[in-house]
Every structure is written in C-alpha cells, then in structure tokens.
Amino acid sequence: MTEPPPPVHDDHHPQTVSRNARVGLSLFVVYLALYGGFVALNAFFPHVMARPPFGGVNLAVLYGLLLIVGAFLLALLYMFLVRRRAEEGER
C-alpha cells in the first residue's frame, strides 16, 4: 500500500512570511525591553530589587515571574496575530 503524498502547505508565501517576521520581531522588542529593565534594575539598583512590594516576596522574584508569564502571553499573542495568511488579512 502506498502512502498518500504529504499535504502541501500554503503558508510559505513571501507576504505571509514577511508579515509574520515583522510581528515576531516587534514582540521580541517588547520582551527585550522588559528583560532589559530586569537586568538594569539588578545591575544598578539591587537594593530596589531586594524590597518586598507585597506578600513578603522581593521584587526580583516577582519581576522574574512576570518575565516568564510575559513570554507566554507574548507567544499566545503571536499565535493569534499570525493565524491567517497575509492575503486573508487584506480582505
């Protein structure tokens, strides 16, 4: 018995790839700014990161958790934004 040919993917159009890359880079810049803030606070203001804003947990831990959750939310946003081909978004 022969296997059927694999499905042809139609998501390799240059317009779609270009749009998806722009969206991905934009979201990367957002995450980079969040991460840069984390690094800058740790490097230049460690006493601020040591303060517990609430619940007895210091800001460094809360900010680190924010980075993890933020990365997940940005990934979900990326999936939502690039779910269609570029041609479909123009209609």
N, C-alpha and C positions, 0 to 999 in steps of 0.2 A: 504494500500500500504506500502510495507516495504522499508526502506531506504537502499541504497547500502552501502556496508562496506567502511569505510574511506580508502583513499589511503595509501599504505604502503610507508613510507619514507625510502629511501635507503642511506640517508646521515649520518647514525649513525655508520659507520664503524670506528673501532678504529684508523686506519691510518688517516682518514679524520679528526676526532675529534682532534687527537694529532697535526696534521699539523695546523689546524685552531687555536688551543690554542697557539702554538708557534708564529704564525703570530700575533695574538691578543696581546700576552704579549710583543712582540717586538715593536709593535706600541704604546702600553701603556708606555713602557720605553721612547720612543721618546717624548710622551706628558708629561711624568713626568719630563723629563729634561727641556722642555720648561716652565712648570709650576714652577719647582724649581728655574729656573732663574728669573722668575717673583717675586716669594716670596723673594729670596735673594736680588734682587735689591730693593724691597720695604723695607726690614728689615735693610739692611746695607748701602744702598745708596739712601735714599729717595730724596735727592737733585737732583740726576740724573733723577729719575722718574718724578720730577716736571718740568723738562725742556721741552719746546715745540720744537720738532725736525723740524716740518713744519706745516703750516696751523693753528698755534695757539693752537693746541691740544697737551696736555702734553703726555710724553712717557707712563705714566701709563695707560691712556685711550687707546692709540694705541696698547700697548702690550696686554691689556685685550681683545681688539677686535681681535688681532692676535690669541690669545688663543681660542676664540670662533670659528673663521674661521678655525684654525688649527685642532680643534677637528672634525669639519665637514669634512674637507678634509681627515683626517686620517680614519674616518668612511667610506668614499667613497672608499679609498684605500683598506681598509679591505674587503669591499664587493667585490671589483674587484679581490683581491688576493684569496679569498676563494670561488669563484663561482663554482668551479669544485670539484669533488671528488678527493681524493689523487691518486687513480688508473689512472684516466684520465690524470693527470699531468705527469705521468711517461712515457707515450707513446711517 
